[in-house]
Amino acid sequence: MSPEIAVLEIQGQYRVHTECYRSQVAEQTVILVNGSLATTASFAQAVRNLHPQFNVVLYDPPYAGRSRPHNRHERLIGKQDEAQVLLELIGHFHADHVLSFSWGGACTLMALAHRPRTIQTAVISSFSPVINAAMHDYLERGSAYLASVDRPRIGQLINDTIGQHLPALFKRFNHRHVSSLDDHEYEQMHFHIQQMREHDLQIALHNARHIEIPVLFINGTRDDYATVSDARQFTRHVRNSRFSVIQEAGHFLEMEHKAASDETRRVLLEFLLPTQRDYRSRAAVRDTAFNAGHVLAL
């Protein structure tokens, strides 16, 4: 299963690496939004859970992964900038659904507040409207390690906290990836932490009142950083909130063990599939969009 790979020009200033897993049987498209320090590679299991029932689109933000070499990094990018990137990608791919992971939920909520016309539903996983004591400690230590570019401690921190329930092999891959990033990526993540703690989370929650589509929040019972009880407070911000709980799963849900993966897949398909639209009326438009002149490199 190989994706169609393209680098798209966004807003005349960013170049974004995208991967589109097309399906011969799918009528709708899901776009996935990464959490902090993650890349498209982090969504391997999510793609397996959603394809071939859906076309699945992944992307790296301008400062990370395979997008990073295509950008000049002259300034740091805020969550509201990322929301605008997401909105343009939604329009380009005519996405029907959006699924975010962890802190990717902030820019996703910001984007959804603009009510993109093609989006029917959204899924926000491993995210909470509350920075609880465990998350506060994680962000405090992470901020210090990122500021000093202490690579080994950054990698170990993630494995000891939000990644504590990952299998050993995943922890090794995780540590290798996180501890070998470019200095600019650490600077970008440090900036995100500061912005989220100061105002971006509140902006995202304030704007979420404009979201009208159904939004499903998924959290694991073993996640101490975005807890089930904290996530349920989204009812105060998103009027059409729905909630699912993955038993015996931590922050990384489907990546932690097979039962969690199977249950996450069941929950996703049960929520997303009943909302299918009439695809035929938009088939020609979608085919045009996939071949639009935004592509810079293949």
Solvent accessible surface area in square Angstrom, and as a share of the most:
residue,aa,sasa,rsa
1,M,136,0.61
2,S,103,0.67
3,P,35,0.22
4,E,90,0.40
5,I,55,0.28
6,A,14,0.11
7,V,8,0.04
8,L,1,0.01
9,E,58,0.26
10,I,0,0.00
11,Q,74,0.33
12,G,60,0.58
13,Q,95,0.42
14,Y,16,0.06
15,R,89,0.32
16,V,0,0.00
17,H,3,0.02
18,T,2,0.01
19,E,13,0.06
20,C,5,0.03
21,Y,30,0.12
22,R,96,0.35
23,S,16,0.10
24,Q,195,0.87
25,V,111,0.64
26,A,12,0.10
27,E,59,0.26
28,Q,2,0.01
29,T,0,0.00
30,V,0,0.00
31,I,0,0.00
32,L,0,0.00
33,V,3,0.02
34,N,14,0.07
35,G,9,0.09
36,S,48,0.31
37,L,27,0.14
38,A,16,0.13
39,T,20,0.12
40,T,10,0.06
41,A,80,0.62
42,S,42,0.27
43,F,14,0.06
44,A,49,0.38
45,Q,43,0.19
46,A,3,0.02
47,V,4,0.02
48,R,134,0.49
49,N,4,0.02
50,L,0,0.00
51,H,30,0.13
52,P,66,0.42
53,Q,54,0.24
54,F,0,0.00
55,N,7,0.04
56,V,0,0.00
57,V,0,0.00
58,L,4,0.02
59,Y,11,0.04
60,D,1,0.00
61,P,13,0.08
62,P,1,0.01
63,Y,10,0.04
64,A,6,0.04
65,G,23,0.22
66,R,129,0.47
67,S,0,0.00
68,R,77,0.28
69,P,97,0.61
70,H,74,0.33
71,N,22,0.11
72,R,201,0.73
73,H,55,0.25
74,E,133,0.60
75,R,121,0.44
76,L,49,0.24
77,I,8,0.04
78,G,13,0.13
79,K,6,0.03
80,Q,88,0.39
81,D,41,0.21
82,E,17,0.08
83,A,2,0.02
84,Q,69,0.31
85,V,2,0.01
86,L,1,0.00
87,L,33,0.17
88,E,53,0.24
89,L,0,0.00
90,I,3,0.01
91,G,41,0.40
92,H,16,0.07
93,F,9,0.04
94,H,20,0.09
95,A,0,0.00
96,D,0,0.00
97,H,1,0.00
98,V,0,0.00
99,L,11,0.05
100,S,0,0.00
101,F,33,0.14
102,S,7,0.05
103,W,25,0.09
104,G,0,0.00
105,G,0,0.00
106,A,0,0.00
107,C,1,0.00
108,T,0,0.00
109,L,0,0.00
110,M,6,0.03
111,A,0,0.00
112,L,4,0.02
113,A,16,0.13
114,H,113,0.50
115,R,129,0.47
116,P,24,0.15
117,R,185,0.67
118,T,5,0.03
119,I,7,0.03
120,Q,22,0.10
121,T,1,0.00
122,A,0,0.00
123,V,0,0.00
124,I,1,0.00
125,S,8,0.05
126,S,1,0.01
127,F,6,0.03
128,S,7,0.05
129,P,12,0.07
130,V,46,0.26
131,I,52,0.26
132,N,30,0.15
133,A,86,0.67
134,A,33,0.25
135,M,9,0.04
136,H,89,0.40
137,D,66,0.34
138,Y,26,0.10
139,L,7,0.04
140,E,71,0.32
141,R,96,0.35
142,G,7,0.07
143,S,13,0.08
144,A,58,0.45
145,Y,40,0.15
146,L,9,0.04
147,A,66,0.51
148,S,77,0.50
149,V,53,0.30
150,D,42,0.22
151,R,74,0.27
152,P,86,0.54
153,R,139,0.51
154,I,6,0.03
155,G,1,0.01
156,Q,87,0.38
157,L,8,0.04
158,I,12,0.06
159,N,10,0.05
160,D,82,0.43
161,T,4,0.02
162,I,20,0.10
163,G,0,0.00
164,Q,64,0.28
165,H,45,0.20
166,L,10,0.05
167,P,52,0.33
168,A,67,0.52
169,L,87,0.43
170,F,72,0.30
171,K,57,0.24
172,R,140,0.51
173,F,102,0.43
174,N,31,0.16
175,H,53,0.24
176,R,151,0.55
177,H,61,0.27
178,V,4,0.02
179,S,23,0.15
180,S,80,0.52
181,L,17,0.08
182,D,56,0.29
183,D,80,0.42
184,H,27,0.12
185,E,9,0.04
186,Y,0,0.00
187,E,93,0.42
188,Q,0,0.00
189,M,6,0.02
190,H,51,0.23
191,F,53,0.22
192,H,5,0.02
193,I,24,0.12
194,Q,55,0.24
195,Q,34,0.15
196,M,7,0.03
197,R,84,0.30
198,E,114,0.51
199,H,74,0.33
200,D,4,0.02
201,L,6,0.03
202,Q,113,0.50
203,I,52,0.27
204,A,0,0.00
205,L,8,0.04
206,H,111,0.50
207,N,43,0.22
208,A,0,0.00
209,R,108,0.39
210,H,67,0.30
211,I,1,0.01
212,E,92,0.41
213,I,41,0.21
214,P,29,0.18
215,V,0,0.00
216,L,7,0.03
217,F,1,0.00
218,I,1,0.01
219,N,4,0.02
220,G,0,0.00
221,T,60,0.35
222,R,101,0.37
223,D,5,0.03
224,D,76,0.39
225,Y,24,0.09
226,A,2,0.02
227,T,33,0.19
228,V,35,0.20
229,S,79,0.51
230,D,20,0.10
231,A,1,0.01
232,R,112,0.41
233,Q,56,0.25
234,F,0,0.00
235,T,81,0.47
236,R,186,0.68
237,H,50,0.22
238,V,1,0.00
239,R,160,0.58
240,N,47,0.24
241,S,25,0.16
242,R,111,0.40
243,F,49,0.20
244,S,25,0.16
245,V,39,0.22
246,I,0,0.00
247,Q,117,0.52
248,E,103,0.46
249,A,0,0.00
250,G,0,0.00
251,H,4,0.02
252,F,23,0.10
253,L,4,0.02
254,E,28,0.13
255,M,48,0.21
256,E,9,0.04
257,H,67,0.30
258,K,152,0.64
259,A,70,0.54
260,A,1,0.00
261,S,10,0.06
262,D,71,0.37
263,E,54,0.24
264,T,4,0.02
265,R,85,0.31
266,R,118,0.43
267,V,9,0.05
268,L,3,0.02
269,L,19,0.10
270,E,111,0.50
271,F,22,0.09
272,L,0,0.00
273,L,59,0.29
274,P,104,0.66
275,T,43,0.25
276,Q,78,0.35
277,R,93,0.34
278,D,91,0.47
279,Y,46,0.18
280,R,189,0.69
281,S,88,0.57
282,R,36,0.13
283,A,29,0.22
284,A,77,0.60
285,V,75,0.43
286,R,3,0.01
287,D,69,0.36
288,T,96,0.56
289,A,11,0.09
290,F,22,0.09
291,N,116,0.59
292,A,31,0.24
293,G,83,0.79
294,H,69,0.31
295,V,53,0.30
296,L,84,0.42
297,A,41,0.31
298,L,173,0.86
